[in-house]
């Protein structure tokens, strides 16, 4: 009797993607009837790029924003946090809105809200208005992102076609941050900081017109909005991030730091309880039943956490230590943009099919880990070549790993949970960005305070500041490498889980 090898077994049971109300003779994966798949895919990718690009496009414009609107140093950090927290906190509710209201309708509303908030932010005359606009942008993105991934997964069946479309989606998702740095540098230096907000308006208008013409509406499900789950998760995550940011400024024992962490932990525990008993939870806990899928969520969160910290501190290194302008800094990140795109396409078209998703994930994360360790060796006299090598390695590693990570997170999700499953992929990305940046800012603050005592007496203020920053950045990049090592450990645990299931199946066949 021939026994199949573990490599050929698929331990995840096949789940039909045909809705229960769909007649049996209709195909399970119906393509949109009003537009070609290529056009619809282009709409999805442009929308995802717009949402992801706004995570980083404001980075190089922050000094100009501070001067124009009178931000304090701590207040300026919330230009980033207001967007990522609203985005990540409301993503699950946005995914549920797509299920209940239809994903085309949810997509259109999200793009319209995002575009109007961008216009308001560009016209802002005070820091409060800009922060409010950034939060509303995040809310619009929370409607757009899960709709795009759900539309993509329903448009392309599992297999080679979906893997290749996921390769493009991953390239846009992962590369959007680095593209945002380049675009932000160009717009800030050639026009004004306001154009990092205004640029979304014409793009959003084009997306609304294209979606209205080419996208079909998806069936609407019956159910309710889980407002208690959305509120507890959003406020709880905001409290945790606030706790880390406060710890960096006032220390871990400060009353506001401890209070923020207590509130955050209690609210996240309440969120899990609400989801366990809710009639229509925004996060069905069954999505975490598959260890492979749960591991993909955690690995994505850790990977993005390290990536966000790298962009934040490497941007400051280029401007503060290398003396680059915003435009030069933006172009300095082009190597990671190119390597991300090339490796994600190679992963989707060749590597995953030839070597399997598990090996590609492990190899990609290892490559990123080596690049981050290289960055931890930066010094005051380092030139751009010391940055170029790590950027290429991190780009190649992240681009190749994100394709199978995304596929693993979507594998085996039932159609009725497609919106929540897609939303969780983006939630983990935003949670990773927010928490990762908060943790690494805290690490940088502690390392910098320790480095100040090592500055020789008589050192000029500028040189002393550079020395302190480099010392703090070295430690921060080392901790980011630790996050990548933890990511690799999670992926290796997934490999063992997969093999154990497969081995059990072989045993069963043998008997």
SULBELZI-V841773 format. One record per backbone hydrogen bond with DSSP energy under -0.5 kcal/mol. NH is the residue of the N-H (numbers start at 0). CO is the residue of the C=O. If there is no record, write none. Layout:
NH|CO, NH|CO
This chain:
7|4, 8|4, 8|5, 10|8, 12|10, 15|13, 18|16, 21|18, 25|22, 29|27, 38|35, 39|35, 40|36, 41|37, 42|38, 43|39, 44|40, 45|41, 46|42, 47|43, 48|44, 49|45, 50|46, 51|47, 52|48, 53|49, 54|51, 55|52, 56|52, 58|55, 60|57, 61|57, 61|58, 64|60, 65|61, 66|62, 67|63, 68|64, 69|65, 70|65, 75|71, 76|72, 77|73, 77|74, 78|75, 79|76, 80|76, 81|77, 83|79, 84|80, 85|81, 86|82, 87|83, 88|84, 89|85, 90|86, 93|89, 94|90, 95|91, 96|92, 97|93, 98|94, 99|95, 100|96, 101|97, 105|101, 106|102, 107|103, 108|104, 109|105, 110|106, 111|107, 112|108, 113|109, 114|110, 115|111, 116|112, 117|113, 118|114, 119|115, 120|116, 121|117, 122|118, 123|120, 126|68, 129|125, 130|126, 131|127, 132|128, 133|129, 134|130, 135|131, 136|132, 137|133, 138|134, 139|135, 140|136, 141|137, 142|138, 142|139, 143|139, 144|140, 146|142, 147|143, 148|144, 149|145, 150|146, 151|147, 152|148, 153|149, 154|150, 155|151, 161|156, 162|158, 163|159, 164|160, 165|161, 166|162, 167|163, 168|164, 169|165, 170|166, 171|167, 172|168, 173|169, 174|170, 175|171, 176|173, 178|174, 179|175, 180|176, 181|177, 182|178, 183|179, 184|180, 185|181, 186|182, 187|183, 188|184, 189|185, 190|186, 191|186, 194|191, 195|192, 196|193, 197|193, 198|194, 199|196, 200|197, 201|197, 202|198, 203|199, 204|200, 205|201, 206|202, 207|203, 208|204, 209|205, 210|206, 211|207, 212|208, 213|209, 214|210, 220|98, 226|224, 229|225, 230|226, 231|227, 232|228, 233|229, 234|230, 235|231, 236|232, 237|233, 238|234, 239|235, 240|236, 241|237, 242|238, 243|239, 244|240, 245|241, 246|242, 247|243, 248|244, 249|245, 250|245, 250|246, 253|250, 257|253, 258|254, 259|255, 260|256, 261|257, 262|258, 263|259, 264|260, 265|261, 266|262, 267|263, 268|264, 269|265, 270|266, 271|267, 272|268, 273|269, 274|270, 275|271, 276|272, 276|273, 277|273, 280|277, 286|283, 287|284, 288|285, 290|288, 293|289, 294|290, 295|291, 296|292, 297|293, 298|294, 299|295, 300|296, 301|297, 302|298, 303|299, 304|300, 305|301, 306|302, 307|303, 308|304, 309|305, 310|306, 311|307, 312|308, 313|309, 314|310, 315|311, 316|312, 317|313, 318|314, 319|315, 320|316, 321|316, 323|317, 328|324, 329|325, 330|326, 331|327, 332|328, 332|329, 333|330, 335|332, 336|332, 337|333, 338|334, 339|335, 340|336, 341|337, 342|338, 343|339, 344|340, 345|341, 346|342, 347|343, 348|344, 349|345, 350|345, 351|346, 353|349, 354|350, 355|350, 355|351, 359|355, 360|356, 361|357, 362|358, 363|359, 364|360, 365|361, 366|362, 367|363, 368|364, 369|365, 370|366, 371|367, 372|368, 373|369, 374|370, 375|371, 376|373, 377|374, 381|378, 385|382, 386|383, 387|383, 388|384, 390|386, 391|387, 392|388, 393|389, 394|390, 395|391, 396|392, 397|393, 398|394, 399|395, 400|396, 401|397, 402|398, 403|399, 404|400, 405|401, 406|402, 407|403, 408|404, 409|405, 410|406, 412|409, 414|15, 416|413, 417|414, 420|416, 421|417, 422|418, 423|419, 424|420, 425|421, 426|422, 427|423, 428|424, 429|425, 430|426, 431|427, 432|428, 433|429, 434|430, 435|431, 436|432, 437|433, 438|434, 439|435, 440|436, 441|437, 442|438, 443|439, 444|440, 445|441, 446|442, 447|443, 448|444, 449|445, 450|446, 451|447, 452|448, 453|450, 454|451, 458|455, 463|459, 464|460, 465|461, 466|462, 467|463, 468|464, 469|465, 470|466, 471|467, 472|468, 473|469, 474|470, 475|471, 476|472, 477|473, 478|474, 479|475, 480|476, 481|477, 482|478, 483|479, 484|480, 485|481, 486|482, 487|483, 488|484, 489|485, 490|486, 491|487, 492|488, 493|489, 494|490, 495|491, 496|492, 497|493, 498|494, 499|495, 500|496, 501|497, 502|498, 503|499, 504|500, 505|501, 506|502, 507|503, 508|504, 509|505, 510|506
